[in-house]
């Protein structure tokens, strides 16, 4: 069966993997938010310039 040290190593690895997943999820969502916000702002500026 497994020893206690192997179980602790598995838990530490799982924790690091989970933290990496959530960090990647946060960073990707932030990049999408920034990109779509910038694109919407650019469209609004072009529309305002065209209307003026």
N, C-alpha and C positions, 0 to 999 in steps of 0.2 A: 504494500500500500504506500501511500505518500507520507513523507515525513513532514514535520511541522515547518521546517525551513522552506521546503518546496511549496507548501501552502501559502506561506507569507510572501514568497517571491511571486507566486501566481497572483495574489491579491495586489501587490505593489504594481506588477505589470498591467493588470486590469485597470487599476486606478489611473496610471499614466496614460494608457490607451484611451480611457473614457475622457480624461481631461483634454487630451489632444483632439478628440472628436468634437467636443463642445467648443473648444477654442477655434477650430477650423469652421464650425458652423457659425459662430459669432462673426468671425472675420469675413466670411463669404457673404453673410447677410448684410454686413456693413458696407461692403464693396457694391453690392447690388443697390442698396439704398442710396449710396453716393452717386452711382451711375444714372439711375433713373431720376433722381432729384435734379442732377445737372442737365439731363436731357429735357426734362419738363421746363426747367428755367430757361433753357436756350429756346425752346419752342415759344414760350410766353414772350421772350424778348423779341423774337422775329415777328410774332403776331402784332405786338405793340408798335414796332417800327413800321410794319406794313400799314397799320391803321392810321398812323400819324402822318 
